[in-house]
Amino acid sequence: MGAVSTRAQPEHTRWASTVPERIGPLSTVQNGLQLAWRSVLKIKANPEEVFGLMLQPVMFVTLFVFVFGQAMMGDWQSYRDFLMPGIIAQSVIFATLGTGFSLSQDVEKGIFDRFRSLPIARSAPLTGAILGDLVRYTITVVMVLLVGLLIGFRPEGGVAGVVVAAALVLLFAFALCWMSAFVGMIVRTPMAVQAFGMILMFPLTFSSSAFVSPDDMPGWLRVVAANNPVTHVVDAMRGLMLDTGGVAGSVLWTVVWAAIITAVFFPLAVWAYRRRT
């Protein structure tokens, strides 16, 4: 009878036959890095996105320091030093909403249909998008710091303290990206992703120590703030950047929370991605 020609097979069957049944960890990492580069190139193709990442920190720092500083601590300089780590954390955490938004857009455009036909790990498109977004968050951190330096912020922790603080908030952002990706995969439209994301992120940031000390909050809210993962992130960053010491507990809790959030939402995001695509 002879072998059946692949030319006679349906196109989707030929695609499926090129995809390995199992892809090893090393190949999975390579696939993720390749798609991360694709995500970084999207920044180059959309310079207005970088412009937005630069303007938002300027707006937040200016408004919070000069509008609320006098009322919060009596002088804006003291509030500036207290606020800078919180503003960095808030700016990066809010930026993680872009992960779910972009993924939802890619699904609508049919880009993930092509990814399914490629011999890559199923989690690679999500991992690549998130790793690429970490570049955006790094830009955000740098911009907030530059604005802070321009208005007189001088981190007593030096370069080492700033670098470790930035690494901590980026680690936490990496974990939150999986939550954002999960939302982006289960919500139907990009605009709905933003709406649901704001509902999640606003309480998470504003009920923390980012803008006000928990000691100045009502009793019930003080308990919430003390157990808020963002509080641990901000307290660790504040201790490292201002060199106030006693940050070991906050650093440990930040790492633990990042591990927990990733462990919960990484499989959920991959499951939702497979289900939707």
Disulfide bonds with the S-S distance in Angstrom:
none
